[in-house]
Amino acid sequence: MPGIINDLTVAGTLFLRASARKLLSKNNPEPDLDKYSTAMQSLLDQTPEGLIKDYEWLDLPGNRPPWMASGINLKTGDEISCFMDGRVFASKPLDIWLGLALQVWYKVGDGDIFRGTHSSHSFVAKESGPLQFGNYFPNDWENLQGERQQDDKIYQSSRGMSRILIIRWHKPAVECLREMLSLGDFEGRLKSEINRIDIGDTTPKGWSYLWNIGQSNIFRKQSSGTADDCIHCQTQGDTGILQKEVDMILDEQTEISWKWCVDQLPSTLREDTVPSHDYLSIAIEFDNGRDITYYWSSTLPVGTGYDCPLPNWKGKEYHVVIRSGKEGLGEWKEERRNLFEDYKQYMGEPPARVVRVWLIANSAFQRNKGDCKYAHIVLHNAQSLKVL
């Protein structure tokens, strides 16, 4: 009963907030797909010969399960740019929707699924085959081939649509985009995609993103006045899990320590319900497939522990609040946790080994900004020490 009450309380708060934004005309308006299509088509029509090999428009309904053919069959080495607009609602009354970079995934032939980091994405085809698109939320991926964990009927709860423009170029995408930009732009979309390509992959060296959440540009290596080689996390309306392999025996002395500076929390509500589950954390994965994640809560008391409220993560991830409230935000804090004791206290009999350290950022539900820096991450037990 307490869990249901919390869910209803949070949902009620979000409904009131959404209603107030609507009354005050402060809601992020739904995209005008006709305006988007007309403007982008005008740019296509002006493009000189020799730049675009072919292009297609695709409407992807939010309630359609993966996968949907685009009408373009790619060959290995083809350079593609995709531009998307639209909105897919998980809950329209609560104004909960995912950004298209997270919602819409790609698949070429029999290759692995992937997503972009923005609502535009350029890539080189690694395989030959039909280019397909698929909705991610509210399901989750079972494997890299794009099979789903839950029955596809779950998509029936989604509302909205994504409109996708797929362009196949004659030359490298960035060159073609620059030429196209000389003819004009629409809402800075071409310029934004060129900048994204120029910046490149921001993933810190030695780390990788969890495959089923997908690549992101949330995390990057950065120097700081108080901590060299910190990992800076900035998120808004996105999610990402950064991982690093460690493989260490879990004994009674196994500890993790780190420094972090949390400048802004992505939630103003308790984070233990689905529609408010936005947070920043550091987590440890064990060899039994479970993980414990330590985070700074906006409202929940220090020491609070709970199983992840997201259906696909229940029984896998356990959340522990180690700091709470606004006091100390913007300051570097040092943390130290005994993993053996925490697992025993919150999750039961400890497993044999630690296998990965994670950095987690989620701001997909409330779409608020989250900002945090991590440094001096150290894992040690009775026999060894690893500096991440």
DRENZADREN-121340 format. One record per residue (C-alpha): residue number from 1; z, y, x. Coordinates in steps of 0.05 Angstrom, whole numbers, padded with zeros to 5 digits. Each point is the difference from the previous one (the first is absolute). Example, Ala and Ser with C-alpha at 12.3 -4.5 7.8 and 13.67 -1.06 7.14 Angstrom:
DRENZADREN-121340
REC  1  00156  -00090  00246;
REC  2  -00013  00069  00027;
//
This chain:
DRENZADREN-121340
REC  1  00000  00000  00000;
REC  2  00016  00052  00055;
REC  3  -00070  -00011  00029;
REC  4  -00033  00011  -00067;
REC  5  00041  00063  -00012;
REC  6  -00020  00027  00068;
REC  7  -00073  -00014  -00013;
REC  8  00002  00035  -00068;
REC  9  00038  00060  00029;
REC  10  -00050  00010  00056;
REC  11  -00059  -00010  -00047;
REC  12  00030  00052  -00047;
REC  13  00008  00050  00056;
REC  14  -00071  -00011  00023;
REC  15  -00026  00008  -00071;
REC  16  00037  00066  -00008;
REC  17  -00026  00025  00067;
REC  18  -00071  -00019  -00018;
REC  19  00006  00033  -00068;
REC  20  00028  00064  00031;
REC  21  -00056  00003  00051;
REC  22  -00051  -00009  -00056;
REC  23  00031  00056  -00041;
REC  24  00002  00046  00059;
REC  25  -00071  -00020  00021;
REC  26  00028  -00024  00067;
REC  27  -00027  -00070  -00005;
REC  28  -00052  -00021  00050;
REC  29  -00059  00002  -00048;
REC  30  -00042  -00063  -00009;
REC  31  -00064  00004  00040;
REC  32  -00063  00026  -00033;
REC  33  -00046  -00059  00015;
REC  34  -00062  00034  -00030;
REC  35  00011  00061  00045;
REC  36  00011  -00046  00060;
REC  37  -00063  -00041  -00014;
REC  38  -00044  00061  -00012;
REC  39  00023  00035  00064;
REC  40  -00007  -00062  00045;
REC  41  -00068  -00017  -00031;
REC  42  -00024  00070  00015;
REC  43  00018  -00010  00073;
REC  44  -00036  -00067  00000;
REC  45  -00062  00032  -00030;
REC  46  -00003  00053  00054;
REC  47  00007  -00049  00058;
REC  48  -00064  -00006  00042;
REC  49  -00036  -00065  00011;
REC  50  00023  -00044  00057;
REC  51  00074  00011  -00013;
REC  52  00017  -00044  -00060;
REC  53  -00027  -00071  -00003;
REC  54  00025  -00010  -00072;
REC  55  00059  00015  -00045;
REC  56  00034  -00025  -00063;
REC  57  00049  00026  -00051;
REC  58  00053  -00047  -00027;
REC  59  00052  00008  -00055;
REC  60  00060  -00046  00011;
REC  61  00045  -00004  -00061;
REC  62  00074  -00003  00017;
REC  63  00011  -00061  -00045;
REC  64  -00055  -00041  00034;
REC  65  00023  -00056  00047;
REC  66  -00032  -00006  00069;
REC  67  -00056  -00006  00019;
REC  68  -00057  00044  -00025;
REC  69  -00068  00003  00034;
REC  70  -00025  00068  00023;
REC  71  -00074  -00017  -00003;
REC  72  -00008  00007  00075;
REC  73  -00010  -00060  00046;
REC  74  00021  00018  00070;
REC  75  -00024  -00025  00067;
REC  76  00044  -00006  00061;
REC  77  00001  00068  00035;
REC  78  -00016  00042  -00062;
REC  79  00037  00066  -00001;
REC  80  00031  00018  -00067;
REC  81  00038  00059  -00029;
REC  82  00037  -00006  -00067;
REC  83  00027  00059  -00040;
REC  84  00046  -00012  -00060;
REC  85  00029  00040  -00057;
REC  86  00038  -00018  -00062;
REC  87  00069  -00025  -00017;
REC  88  00031  -00067  -00018;
REC  89  00066  00004  -00037;
REC  90  00055  -00051  00005;
REC  91  00036  00041  -00054;
REC  92  -00032  00061  -00030;
REC  93  00063  00023  -00039;
REC  94  00039  -00001  00066;
REC  95  -00059  00030  00039;
REC  96  00001  -00058  00049;
REC  97  -00065  -00013  00035;
REC  98  -00022  -00022  00069;
REC  99  -00045  00038  00047;
REC  100  -00069  -00030  00004;
REC  101  00007  -00015  00074;
REC  102  00054  -00051  -00018;
REC  103  -00029  -00021  -00068;
REC  104  -00072  -00016  00018;
REC  105  -00015  -00054  00052;
REC  106  -00065  -00023  00033;
REC  107  -00031  -00068  00014;
REC  108  -00066  -00016  00034;
REC  109  -00029  -00069  -00011;
REC  110  00050  -00053  00020;
REC  111  00036  00047  00048;
REC  112  00073  00024  -00003;
REC  113  00022  00052  -00051;
REC  114  00018  00070  00025;
REC  115  00015  00069  -00026;
REC  116  -00010  00071  00024;
REC  117  00053  00051  00018;
REC  118  -00029  00055  -00044;
REC  119  -00040  00007  -00063;
REC  120  -00061  -00001  00046;
REC  121  -00013  -00053  00051;
REC  122  -00056  -00015  00049;
REC  123  -00008  -00067  00035;
REC  124  -00048  -00045  00037;
REC  125  -00014  -00067  -00035;
REC  126  00027  -00058  00040;
REC  127  -00035  -00051  -00044;
REC  128  -00061  -00006  -00043;
REC  129  00007  -00007  -00075;
REC  130  00012  00037  -00065;
REC  131  00048  00060  00003;
REC  132  00054  -00009  -00053;
REC  133  00059  00041  -00024;
REC  134  00066  -00021  -00031;
REC  135  00062  00031  -00031;
REC  136  00065  -00014  00037;
REC  137  00059  00020  -00044;
REC  138  00033  -00029  -00042;
REC  139  -00017  -00066  00034;
REC  140  00007  -00018  00074;
REC  141  -00045  -00037  00048;
REC  142  00012  -00074  00013;
REC  143  -00044  -00003  00061;
REC  144  -00053  00038  00040;
REC  145  -00055  -00028  -00044;
REC  146  00026  00043  -00058;
REC  147  00031  -00053  -00045;
REC  148  00059  00026  -00040;
REC  149  00074  -00020  -00005;
REC  150  00005  00010  -00075;
REC  151  -00044  -00016  -00059;
REC  152  -00056  00051  -00008;
REC  153  00024  00015  -00071;
REC  154  00051  00047  00032;
REC  155  -00057  00050  00010;
REC  156  -00004  00010  -00075;
REC  157  00060  00047  00005;
REC  158  -00038  00050  00044;
REC  159  -00038  00060  -00026;
REC  160  -00053  00045  00030;
REC  161  -00059  -00007  00045;
REC  162  -00026  00012  00071;
REC  163  -00070  00027  00012;
REC  164  -00028  -00019  00067;
REC  165  -00060  00027  00038;
REC  166  -00026  -00049  00053;
REC  167  -00048  00027  00053;
REC  168  -00036  -00043  00052;
REC  169  -00024  00042  00058;
REC  170  -00059  -00006  00047;
REC  171  00042  00025  00059;
REC  172  00074  00001  00019;
REC  173  00041  00023  -00059;
REC  174  00034  00059  00035;
REC  175  -00068  00028  00022;
REC  176  -00028  -00005  -00070;
REC  177  00061  00031  -00031;
REC  178  -00005  00060  00047;
REC  179  -00073  00010  -00019;
REC  180  00017  -00007  -00073;
REC  181  00057  00050  00008;
REC  182  -00049  00053  00024;
REC  183  -00030  -00003  -00071;
REC  184  00067  00013  -00034;
REC  185  00063  -00037  -00021;
REC  186  00041  -00015  -00063;
REC  187  00075  00013  00003;
REC  188  -00002  -00012  00076;
REC  189  -00015  -00074  -00008;
REC  190  -00052  -00005  00054;
REC  191  00040  00041  00049;
REC  192  00062  -00041  -00014;
REC  193  -00036  -00065  00014;
REC  194  -00029  00028  00065;
REC  195  00071  00020  00021;
REC  196  00027  -00068  -00018;
REC  197  -00053  -00034  00044;
REC  198  00013  00049  00058;
REC  199  00075  -00013  -00002;
REC  200  -00010  -00075  00002;
REC  201  00053  -00054  -00005;
REC  202  00070  00029  00006;
REC  203  00036  -00068  00002;
REC  204  00053  00001  00056;
REC  205  -00018  -00047  00058;
REC  206  00030  -00069  -00008;
REC  207  00011  00008  -00075;
REC  208  -00044  -00022  -00058;
REC  209  -00001  00010  -00075;
REC  210  00020  -00055  -00049;
REC  211  -00067  -00027  -00023;
REC  212  00012  -00003  -00075;
REC  213  00024  00073  -00003;
REC  214  -00057  00021  00044;
REC  215  -00017  00049  00055;
REC  216  00028  00070  -00005;
REC  217  00008  00064  00040;
REC  218  00073  00008  -00020;
REC  219  00028  -00016  00070;
REC  220  -00019  00029  00067;
REC  221  00029  00005  00070;
REC  222  00027  00069  00016;
REC  223  00043  00035  00051;
REC  224  00063  00036  -00023;
REC  225  00047  00050  00031;
REC  226  00058  -00049  -00006;
REC  227  -00036  -00067  00003;
REC  228  -00062  -00015  00041;
REC  229  -00047  -00053  -00028;
REC  230  00026  00005  -00071;
REC  231  -00040  -00028  -00058;
REC  232  -00012  00054  -00052;
REC  233  -00007  -00021  -00072;
REC  234  -00030  00047  -00052;
REC  235  -00016  -00026  -00069;
REC  236  -00019  00027  -00069;
REC  237  -00029  -00043  -00055;
REC  238  -00012  -00058  00047;
REC  239  00035  -00061  00029;
REC  240  -00002  -00036  00067;
REC  241  00039  -00053  00038;
REC  242  -00005  00003  00076;
REC  243  00019  -00065  00036;
REC  244  00016  -00023  00071;
REC  245  00010  -00071  00023;
REC  246  00067  -00014  00034;
REC  247  00020  -00075  -00006;
REC  248  00074  -00003  00017;
REC  249  00056  -00049  -00014;
REC  250  00046  00025  -00055;
REC  251  00071  -00011  00025;
REC  252  00066  00032  -00016;
REC  253  -00013  00056  00050;
REC  254  -00070  00018  -00022;
REC  255  -00005  00074  -00014;
REC  256  -00052  00053  -00012;
REC  257  00011  00073  00020;
REC  258  -00044  00060  -00009;
REC  259  -00001  00076  -00007;
REC  260  -00034  00035  -00058;
REC  261  -00008  00069  -00027;
REC  262  -00014  00001  -00075;
REC  263  -00026  00068  -00019;
REC  264  -00019  -00015  -00073;
REC  265  00013  -00058  -00047;
REC  266  -00057  -00022  -00046;
REC  267  00045  -00012  -00060;
REC  268  00050  00044  -00037;
REC  269  00021  -00059  -00044;
REC  270  00035  -00066  00014;
REC  271  -00050  -00045  00034;
REC  272  00020  -00067  -00031;
REC  273  -00049  00003  -00058;
REC  274  -00075  -00012  00001;
REC  275  -00023  00071  -00021;
REC  276  00047  00033  00051;
REC  277  -00007  -00049  00057;
REC  278  -00021  00052  00053;
REC  279  00037  -00002  00067;
REC  280  -00004  00001  00076;
REC  281  00032  -00057  00039;
REC  282  00003  -00046  00060;
REC  283  00000  -00074  -00015;
REC  284  00008  -00067  00036;
REC  285  -00039  -00062  -00020;
REC  286  00029  -00069  00011;
REC  287  -00033  -00068  00010;
REC  288  00014  -00020  -00072;
REC  289  -00048  00054  -00025;
REC  290  00055  00047  -00025;
REC  291  00017  00069  00026;
REC  292  00057  00049  -00003;
REC  293  -00017  00073  -00002;
REC  294  00047  00058  00016;
REC  295  -00014  00066  -00033;
REC  296  00026  00070  -00016;
REC  297  00010  00007  -00075;
REC  298  -00003  00064  -00040;
REC  299  00057  -00020  -00046;
REC  300  00026  -00071  00008;
REC  301  00066  -00010  00038;
REC  302  00001  -00025  00072;
REC  303  00008  -00075  00001;
REC  304  -00040  -00011  -00064;
REC  305  -00043  -00063  00006;
REC  306  -00053  -00026  -00048;
REC  307  -00060  -00045  -00005;
REC  308  -00066  00036  -00001;
REC  309  -00018  00021  -00071;
REC  310  -00075  -00010  00009;
REC  311  -00021  -00067  -00031;
REC  312  -00041  -00022  00060;
REC  313  00057  00014  00048;
REC  314  00059  -00029  -00037;
REC  315  00034  -00054  00040;
REC  316  -00035  00024  00063;
REC  317  00028  00069  00016;
REC  318  00071  00024  -00004;
REC  319  00019  00074  00002;
REC  320  00064  00028  00032;
REC  321  00020  00073  -00005;
REC  322  00028  00025  00067;
REC  323  -00003  00075  -00014;
REC  324  -00002  00040  -00065;
REC  325  -00010  00070  -00026;
REC  326  -00025  00064  00033;
REC  327  00054  00007  00053;
REC  328  -00029  -00014  00069;
REC  329  -00073  00007  -00019;
REC  330  -00040  00032  00055;
REC  331  00048  -00025  00054;
REC  332  -00007  -00057  00049;
REC  333  00047  -00057  -00018;
REC  334  00017  -00063  00039;
REC  335  00006  -00067  -00036;
REC  336  00023  -00069  00019;
REC  337  00001  -00062  -00045;
REC  338  00023  -00071  00013;
REC  339  -00056  -00041  -00031;
REC  340  00039  -00065  -00003;
REC  341  00059  00031  -00037;
REC  342  -00045  00041  -00047;
REC  343  -00041  -00061  -00018;
REC  344  00062  -00041  -00013;
REC  345  00032  00055  -00042;
REC  346  -00060  00019  -00042;
REC  347  -00048  -00059  00000;
REC  348  00037  -00065  00016;
REC  349  -00004  -00050  00057;
REC  350  -00037  00033  00059;
REC  351  -00066  -00032  00024;
REC  352  -00016  -00018  00072;
REC  353  -00044  00056  00026;
REC  354  -00023  00073  -00007;
REC  355  -00075  00003  00001;
REC  356  -00021  00073  -00014;
REC  357  00025  00071  -00006;
REC  358  -00031  00043  -00055;
REC  359  -00004  00074  -00015;
REC  360  -00011  00012  -00074;
REC  361  -00023  00061  -00038;
REC  362  -00011  00001  -00074;
REC  363  -00015  00063  -00041;
REC  364  -00051  -00031  -00047;
REC  365  00039  00005  -00066;
REC  366  00028  00072  -00002;
REC  367  -00050  00026  00051;
REC  368  00051  00044  00035;
REC  369  -00003  00015  00074;
REC  370  00039  -00043  00049;
REC  371  00010  00019  00073;
REC  372  00037  -00039  00053;
REC  373  00000  -00012  00076;
REC  374  00023  -00064  00034;
REC  375  00019  -00009  00073;
REC  376  00037  -00046  00049;
REC  377  -00007  -00063  -00042;
REC  378  00037  -00056  00036;
REC  379  00012  -00072  -00020;
REC  380  00048  -00045  00038;
REC  381  00041  -00064  -00004;
REC  382  00045  -00038  00048;
REC  383  -00058  -00020  00045;
REC  384  -00053  00055  -00002;
REC  385  -00017  00072  -00015;
REC  386  -00066  00028  -00027;
REC  387  -00017  00074  -00001;
REC  388  -00053  00015  -00051;
//
